[in-house]
Amino acid sequence: MLLGRRAERRAIERLLADVWSRRSGVLVVRGEAGIGKTALLEYARGAASGFRVERAAGVESEMEFAFAGLHQLCAPLLDRLGALPEPQQAALGVAFGLRAGDPPDRFLVGLASLNLLAEVSEERPLLCLVDDAQWLDAASAQTLAFVARRVDAERVALVLALRDRSPDPSDAHPFAGLLELGLDGLGEADAQALLAAGVRTPLDERIRDRIIAEARGNPLALLELPRSAEPAKLAGGFALPDALSVPRRIEKSFQRRSRSLPAETQLLLLVAAAEPLGDTALLRGAAEYLGIDAEAAAPAKAAELLEIGARVRFLHPLVRSAVYRAAALSDRRRVHRALAAATDPQADPDHRAWHRAQATLGVDETIAVELERLAGRAWTRGGPAAAAAFLEQAVVLTPERADRARRALAAAHAAHQAGASEAALELLTVAAAVPLDPLGRVRVELLRAQIAFDTTRSGDVPGMLLDAAKALVPLDVAMARRTYLQALEAAVVTGSFGRGRRVLEVAEAAQAAPTPPHPPGVVDLLLDGLVIRATQGYEASVPSLRRALGALGDHDRKPRTAAADDSRRWLWLASRVAVALFDDETVHELAGRRVRLAREAGTLSELPAALDYFAVVVVHTGELAHAAELVAEATAIQPAAVTITEIMLAAWRGRQAKTSELYAAMVQDATRRGESAVVTVAQYTLAVLHNGLGDYRAAFDAAAGPSDSDELEHSNLALPELIEAAVRAGEPAPAAAALELLSSRTRASGTQWALGLEARSRALTCTGPTAEALYREAIERFGRCRMVTHLARAHLVYGEWLRREGRRQAAREQLRTAHELLSGMGAEAFAARAARELRATGERPHKPTARPTDALTAQELHIARRVATGATSKEVGAQLFLSPRTIDAHLRNIFRKLDITSRRRLRDMQLP
């Protein structure tokens, strides 16, 4: 019964109407247990005239099975799987256990699911109803959240019913941020009407008021609480309810109702509660194994608890949990034993093994081995959470201590991969409780350190990794060297939040490590170069670090191997090394390669970070619009907090309020996490902002921290900002010291970018012909490299110097060039600075010519560029992880804004 809920029903009706018009069709219905979420989903199903309707429901006992909930929803649609591109077919096939293959990327499964729903909706609109979404397995929940954020242009409606949020702020759910409809209790009139309809016996007015007050408008409570009382009590002697919350009271009511049924019926209810698939044949097979008569289901149906048809369905999700929790452990084991016996070992080995494990009291190595084997299968299907669950159960069943420790360590690795850090740490405690061999002990501590680095960025982490690396030296030299490199990386990232000389301490320890027992690879060369940098200085490290970058390029050109894959893991660190070497060509190539490899592999878990870093690189090449496109793509894939490029774009564009807002959020979060490297890059961007605005004292203060950082990438970027700010703020001594440090690095590097920075910075500290020669040298060198922002700023500071020298005509030429370059790239604050200087020479700066593409959003411009190359909507959608119809919808907006009507016209346009 759906009494009241007029506003909620209208929301459902609007949602369905929107879907007909290909507008957003996603709604998350939130509320406590029993509040009416399922009833509202039923209303949606009835109101969806002309829609195809598919349903799924989260099941608490099935949360360990990766993609189980998604499979429920998509199984009836798989006849359209052949319409998807082969990589997407493979991803879904492996995820659903329909074919073997490498573990699919979670987001590629999301794209395949989106396109499958979109294909089906072409025949008629599709309504997907998902009840109890809080109990979906993690893989399904993440995939459906991915789909929900991308159905803008599809005739797909997605309605998810979800319990109220946990009060724990760390208990985030993938559906956070989607359009929500919160369900409150019924009003008094509706509550009275529902109670009157549900209670057929005389009801004392005071008792009625008490029930309504205690139920707080919860419809299921209004129906269930009176059922637990005797008629005489309803007439006037109703006992005070206990202090439990309404959902728990409702569950207790279901427990009392089920206990009143015949013993065979209670056992049948327990079988249904323990079997999450709703498979009628499986239920009957287990019932037959237990000797339960077929007629035992009738009392459960009469009591409105269970319905057996094409599927087995509890009439409310709380019935399942109420029945299972109330059962004795011996009865649960008996039921799971029956379900294992009734499950086909070939068709569904996962559930059979799981039921066998739940049926076992004590230890059983045979079942533990089977669970361990199935954990590998679960991982292959893309479910580390499921693999961890199988392995954790295997640990419980393992008789031998050594095997138990080995499996606990494997389970901890899987749990860490699944993001369950607390569970991983508990499993590590289990592993460590057993005497391990030396390598096992070190692996436990290494994983503990890696978990700490991923979760806290604690200053203790470099020391933990360092201890693990030292212990690994006599056991596994290759692993030891890899761990030393991780320790160095952690020491730099935690930086000033650590313990003083941590980078040097790690480097000195790594220096004493044995050389690799094989020809040096990327890890070895990177480690050696970074060790030399920390112990002998920047200049001494340049040759070694260049060899490391060269080796990384060689690895990428070789066939895919484990060694090549391991080298790709270090692309981010190598890109930062390239910035430290002022190697603009290499950093552009490595950062772009990282994006390309992530796209080709469909690893959307890595792609957003790769896009963000590449966007930082293209900001410095003067392609601010392209950087904004990359950020739009990254945030569309994985909405995040503040990205580095967002604050960098705001700073280069001179948006003071926006930069300050992002800076405060970024520094607060980085300080909490212990990431000093993030703080230094934020300070660098603040220095850029203030230099652009001409607030040189503020720029000087902001640049001081990153200029002195051990993080050479940020230091190299910040030093020129510090020098310019110090000179203009009247601080010659800090400017000279910074110039000396910068020059020692730029001369060792010798690239055009490096020498251009030195020439421009030194020119700012000089006078007369020497300054002019240096300004000209800077412009010439920047003209030979990718760093157009620095070229534009070299023209700017040279023009400012010429004006102050009284050479107005020469100043105008330089300032005009600076203004055109800076305006064209969108560096508005620096462009305004150039405009002010131009006006001071007596020339009126030209306003930038408006272009039709200025009206496009960053994502629309990104799509337009790709379509202009001849890519189809399906190809662009696959690249950007959107459906083809969403691309078509964007194209309609693009055509309207550009006043064109075809893709051919788009190809003819000059896109920025």
Summary of the structure (lengths in Angstrom):
residues: 912
radius of gyration: 32.4
end to end distance: 58.3
largest distance: 106.9
contacts: 3242
relative contact order: 0.05
helix: 70%
strand: 4%
